[in-house]
């Protein structure tokens, strides 16, 4: 199984983002679940909307995943909301922050207010 992490990044330092991400990856690794790397470090082209550029890369990466893990705070993050919508519309399983306690995959809800 391959999982992608949907993580709010706005207003967070690179160190904070990596720390949260590494904790989640370690938990998935213990379960023998592969996490694809979507922490892009390449520079966005000049004269483009940087947020949209990286969101596009994330959405492109979703073609290779079985599930999307939603980090705490995803409902307030535009990029996470869009990744959620893509997963919902294309039948990708969605995991929430309580996944590691319950170890169950959630069915894809109809809208993110239900999730």
ChimeraX commands (.cxc) that place a marker at each C-alpha (Angstrom):
marker #1 position 0.00,0.00,0.00 radius 0.5
marker #1 position 1.18,3.51,-0.82 radius 0.5
marker #1 position 0.09,6.55,1.16 radius 0.5
marker #1 position 0.48,10.27,0.63 radius 0.5
marker #1 position 0.48,12.77,3.50 radius 0.5
marker #1 position -1.73,15.83,3.11 radius 0.5
marker #1 position -0.18,18.33,5.49 radius 0.5
marker #1 position -0.86,22.01,6.18 radius 0.5
marker #1 position 2.33,23.99,5.62 radius 0.5
marker #1 position 1.37,27.66,5.57 radius 0.5
marker #1 position 2.78,29.50,8.57 radius 0.5
marker #1 position 5.01,26.60,9.61 radius 0.5
marker #1 position 8.78,26.39,9.48 radius 0.5
marker #1 position 10.50,23.79,7.36 radius 0.5
marker #1 position 11.65,22.11,10.58 radius 0.5
marker #1 position 8.11,21.92,11.97 radius 0.5
marker #1 position 6.82,20.44,8.73 radius 0.5
marker #1 position 9.59,17.84,8.58 radius 0.5
marker #1 position 9.18,16.86,12.25 radius 0.5
marker #1 position 5.45,16.18,11.90 radius 0.5
marker #1 position 6.01,14.39,8.62 radius 0.5
marker #1 position 8.81,12.20,10.00 radius 0.5
marker #1 position 6.65,11.13,12.96 radius 0.5
marker #1 position 3.86,10.08,10.62 radius 0.5
marker #1 position 6.23,8.29,8.24 radius 0.5
marker #1 position 7.74,6.35,11.15 radius 0.5
marker #1 position 4.28,5.15,12.20 radius 0.5
marker #1 position 3.44,4.03,8.67 radius 0.5
marker #1 position 6.82,2.32,8.30 radius 0.5
marker #1 position 6.13,0.25,11.43 radius 0.5
marker #1 position 3.00,-0.96,9.66 radius 0.5
marker #1 position 4.99,-1.73,6.48 radius 0.5
marker #1 position 3.10,0.97,4.57 radius 0.5
marker #1 position 5.06,3.03,2.07 radius 0.5
marker #1 position 4.76,6.82,2.18 radius 0.5
marker #1 position 5.49,8.56,-1.09 radius 0.5
marker #1 position 7.64,11.67,-0.85 radius 0.5
marker #1 position 5.68,14.79,-1.69 radius 0.5
marker #1 position 7.86,17.26,0.15 radius 0.5
marker #1 position 9.07,18.95,-3.02 radius 0.5
marker #1 position 12.31,20.89,-2.82 radius 0.5
marker #1 position 12.73,21.99,-6.42 radius 0.5
marker #1 position 12.29,25.67,-7.17 radius 0.5
marker #1 position 9.09,26.78,-8.83 radius 0.5
marker #1 position 9.52,28.43,-12.23 radius 0.5
marker #1 position 9.75,32.21,-12.25 radius 0.5
marker #1 position 6.53,34.15,-12.72 radius 0.5
marker #1 position 4.16,31.40,-11.59 radius 0.5
marker #1 position 1.76,30.94,-8.71 radius 0.5
marker #1 position 4.04,28.99,-6.38 radius 0.5
marker #1 position 1.23,27.48,-4.29 radius 0.5
marker #1 position -0.56,26.21,-7.40 radius 0.5
marker #1 position 2.71,24.87,-8.83 radius 0.5
marker #1 position 3.35,22.67,-5.78 radius 0.5
marker #1 position -0.31,21.69,-5.48 radius 0.5
marker #1 position -0.17,20.49,-9.09 radius 0.5
marker #1 position 2.84,18.34,-8.26 radius 0.5
marker #1 position 0.98,16.87,-5.28 radius 0.5
marker #1 position -2.09,16.10,-7.33 radius 0.5
marker #1 position 0.10,14.48,-9.97 radius 0.5
marker #1 position 1.66,12.27,-7.27 radius 0.5
marker #1 position -1.81,11.08,-6.24 radius 0.5
marker #1 position -1.90,8.84,-9.32 radius 0.5
marker #1 position 0.41,6.44,-7.47 radius 0.5
marker #1 position -1.32,6.19,-4.08 radius 0.5
marker #1 position -3.87,3.91,-2.46 radius 0.5
marker #1 position -4.72,6.26,0.41 radius 0.5
marker #1 position -4.41,9.88,1.48 radius 0.5
marker #1 position -3.55,10.66,5.12 radius 0.5
marker #1 position -5.07,13.92,6.36 radius 0.5
marker #1 position -2.97,15.68,9.02 radius 0.5
marker #1 position -4.43,17.75,11.83 radius 0.5
marker #1 position -5.60,21.11,10.56 radius 0.5
marker #1 position -6.33,19.95,7.01 radius 0.5
marker #1 position -9.78,21.56,6.97 radius 0.5
marker #1 position -8.18,25.03,7.25 radius 0.5
marker #1 position -5.60,24.45,4.50 radius 0.5
marker #1 position -6.66,25.13,0.90 radius 0.5
marker #1 position -4.20,22.66,-0.59 radius 0.5
marker #1 position -5.28,19.89,1.77 radius 0.5
marker #1 position -8.93,20.58,0.99 radius 0.5
marker #1 position -8.22,20.24,-2.73 radius 0.5
marker #1 position -6.22,17.04,-2.25 radius 0.5
marker #1 position -9.12,15.72,-0.19 radius 0.5
marker #1 position -11.60,16.58,-2.96 radius 0.5
marker #1 position -9.43,14.82,-5.55 radius 0.5
marker #1 position -9.23,11.71,-3.36 radius 0.5
marker #1 position -12.96,11.78,-2.77 radius 0.5
marker #1 position -13.85,12.24,-6.45 radius 0.5
marker #1 position -11.42,9.56,-7.64 radius 0.5
marker #1 position -12.08,6.89,-5.02 radius 0.5
marker #1 position -8.80,7.13,-3.11 radius 0.5
marker #1 position -9.19,6.00,0.48 radius 0.5
marker #1 position -8.88,8.72,3.09 radius 0.5
marker #1 position -7.18,8.24,6.46 radius 0.5
marker #1 position -7.56,10.68,9.33 radius 0.5
marker #1 position -5.31,11.54,12.26 radius 0.5
marker #1 position -6.95,8.85,14.42 radius 0.5
marker #1 position -5.93,6.14,11.95 radius 0.5
marker #1 position -3.00,4.97,14.07 radius 0.5
marker #1 position -5.21,4.44,17.11 radius 0.5
marker #1 position -8.04,2.74,15.21 radius 0.5
marker #1 position -6.11,1.35,12.23 radius 0.5
marker #1 position -9.16,1.52,10.06 radius 0.5
marker #1 position -9.56,3.15,6.71 radius 0.5
marker #1 position -12.44,5.49,6.40 radius 0.5
marker #1 position -14.84,5.16,3.54 radius 0.5
marker #1 position -14.68,8.12,1.23 radius 0.5
marker #1 position -17.24,10.59,2.63 radius 0.5
marker #1 position -19.54,12.65,0.46 radius 0.5
marker #1 position -18.08,15.97,1.59 radius 0.5
marker #1 position -15.37,17.09,3.95 radius 0.5
marker #1 position -17.80,18.42,6.56 radius 0.5
marker #1 position -18.68,14.77,7.30 radius 0.5
marker #1 position -15.02,13.67,7.58 radius 0.5
marker link #1:1,2 radius 0.2
marker link #1:2,3 radius 0.2
marker link #1:3,4 radius 0.2
marker link #1:4,5 radius 0.2
marker link #1:5,6 radius 0.2
marker link #1:6,7 radius 0.2
marker link #1:7,8 radius 0.2
marker link #1:8,9 radius 0.2
marker link #1:9,10 radius 0.2
marker link #1:10,11 radius 0.2
marker link #1:11,12 radius 0.2
marker link #1:12,13 radius 0.2
marker link #1:13,14 radius 0.2
marker link #1:14,15 radius 0.2
marker link #1:15,16 radius 0.2
marker link #1:16,17 radius 0.2
marker link #1:17,18 radius 0.2
marker link #1:18,19 radius 0.2
marker link #1:19,20 radius 0.2
marker link #1:20,21 radius 0.2
marker link #1:21,22 radius 0.2
marker link #1:22,23 radius 0.2
marker link #1:23,24 radius 0.2
marker link #1:24,25 radius 0.2
marker link #1:25,26 radius 0.2
marker link #1:26,27 radius 0.2
marker link #1:27,28 radius 0.2
marker link #1:28,29 radius 0.2
marker link #1:29,30 radius 0.2
marker link #1:30,31 radius 0.2
marker link #1:31,32 radius 0.2
marker link #1:32,33 radius 0.2
marker link #1:33,34 radius 0.2
marker link #1:34,35 radius 0.2
marker link #1:35,36 radius 0.2
marker link #1:36,37 radius 0.2
marker link #1:37,38 radius 0.2
marker link #1:38,39 radius 0.2
marker link #1:39,40 radius 0.2
marker link #1:40,41 radius 0.2
marker link #1:41,42 radius 0.2
marker link #1:42,43 radius 0.2
marker link #1:43,44 radius 0.2
marker link #1:44,45 radius 0.2
marker link #1:45,46 radius 0.2
marker link #1:46,47 radius 0.2
marker link #1:47,48 radius 0.2
marker link #1:48,49 radius 0.2
marker link #1:49,50 radius 0.2
marker link #1:50,51 radius 0.2
marker link #1:51,52 radius 0.2
marker link #1:52,53 radius 0.2
marker link #1:53,54 radius 0.2
marker link #1:54,55 radius 0.2
marker link #1:55,56 radius 0.2
marker link #1:56,57 radius 0.2
marker link #1:57,58 radius 0.2
marker link #1:58,59 radius 0.2
marker link #1:59,60 radius 0.2
marker link #1:60,61 radius 0.2
marker link #1:61,62 radius 0.2
marker link #1:62,63 radius 0.2
marker link #1:63,64 radius 0.2
marker link #1:64,65 radius 0.2
marker link #1:65,66 radius 0.2
marker link #1:66,67 radius 0.2
marker link #1:67,68 radius 0.2
marker link #1:68,69 radius 0.2
marker link #1:69,70 radius 0.2
marker link #1:70,71 radius 0.2
marker link #1:71,72 radius 0.2
marker link #1:72,73 radius 0.2
marker link #1:73,74 radius 0.2
marker link #1:74,75 radius 0.2
marker link #1:75,76 radius 0.2
marker link #1:76,77 radius 0.2
marker link #1:77,78 radius 0.2
marker link #1:78,79 radius 0.2
marker link #1:79,80 radius 0.2
marker link #1:80,81 radius 0.2
marker link #1:81,82 radius 0.2
marker link #1:82,83 radius 0.2
marker link #1:83,84 radius 0.2
marker link #1:84,85 radius 0.2
marker link #1:85,86 radius 0.2
marker link #1:86,87 radius 0.2
marker link #1:87,88 radius 0.2
marker link #1:88,89 radius 0.2
marker link #1:89,90 radius 0.2
marker link #1:90,91 radius 0.2
marker link #1:91,92 radius 0.2
marker link #1:92,93 radius 0.2
marker link #1:93,94 radius 0.2
marker link #1:94,95 radius 0.2
marker link #1:95,96 radius 0.2
marker link #1:96,97 radius 0.2
marker link #1:97,98 radius 0.2
marker link #1:98,99 radius 0.2
marker link #1:99,100 radius 0.2
marker link #1:100,101 radius 0.2
marker link #1:101,102 radius 0.2
marker link #1:102,103 radius 0.2
marker link #1:103,104 radius 0.2
marker link #1:104,105 radius 0.2
marker link #1:105,106 radius 0.2
marker link #1:106,107 radius 0.2
marker link #1:107,108 radius 0.2
marker link #1:108,109 radius 0.2
marker link #1:109,110 radius 0.2
marker link #1:110,111 radius 0.2
marker link #1:111,112 radius 0.2
marker link #1:112,113 radius 0.2
marker link #1:113,114 radius 0.2
marker link #1:114,115 radius 0.2
view
